[in-house]
Amino acid sequence: MDLNAIKTLHADMPRQGPGTADDVAWTVARLGLQGALRVVDAGCGPGADLKHLADLLPDATLTGIDAFPHLVAEAQARLGRRAQVVAGDMSQIEGPVDLIWCAGAVYFLGVTEALQAWRPALADGGVVAFSEPILPEGPREVAEDFWQAYPAITDMAGLTKRIESAGYTLIDSRDVQGRAPRWDSYFAPLETRVAALRPTADETLGALLDMTTREIDTWKRAPDQVFYKLCLVRPV
C-alpha cells in the first residue's frame, strides 16, 4: 500500500488503533506502577497512549518509538518536553526499561519475536504490556473475515503458547473488544476522514479508502467478534 496514501488517511488522527485511557489505567493499577520508572511505548503512533502514561506516571522517564516520522512528529507535539519520541525500529530498545507498552503494533514483529527481542532491555522485574488481535472462543466467522490479512492470528490458547515460547509468563489479560468506546474511538474519526477525502481522492488513495470502508463495514457486522487481547507478561 502506498505510504503517501496511508499518511493522508491517518494524518492527525487521535489514534492509530483501538483503545482508551482506561486500558492504560488498568495496566498501571494492575501492575502497581509508580515512581521514577523508565517506560517505552513501542509503536507509539501519534502518542495517545504515551500521553495517558505521562498523566498516570508523573515521575517516569518516557520514550516513544515509531517507524513513521510524521507520527513521531505528531506524538512529540502532543507530549512536548514530557517525553522523547524518536523514529526507529521498535525491536531495538535500549535498557534497562521497567515497562514496554505496545498497543496494537506487536504483530508487525510477531509476538514471540518481539518478546524475545525486548527481553534484554527489561530491567529486573520489568514487564511488557501489549495488545494482540485474537479470535473469539465462540462464533468467529466475521472475525476471520476481518483479520484475513493476518494469518498468524490465534485464539487465547495459541497466544499463551506464543508468550510462553518466548520465555515469559502471563500475569493478566483483558479484552479490548469491538464494542464502544474502544473501537469507536478509532473507527469513528477514521470513517469521517474517509468521507471527507472521497470526493477528491486519486486512484491510489481511493483504493485505500475502499479497503478501509470494507474493514469498518466488516467490524460493524459483529463487533463482539473483533477484538484485541491486552496482555501483561514478564520474563520467567
Secondary structure by P-SEA (a helix, b strand, c coil): ccaaaaaaacccccccccccaaaaaaaaaaaccccbbbbbbccccccaaaaaaaaaccccbbbbbbccaaaaaaaaaaacccbbbbbcccccccccccbbbbccccccccaaaaaaaaccccccbbbbbbbbbbbcccccaaaaaaaccccccccaaaaaaaaaaaccccccccccccccccccccaaaaaaaaaaacccccaaaaaaaaaaaaaaaaaaaccccbbbbbcccccc
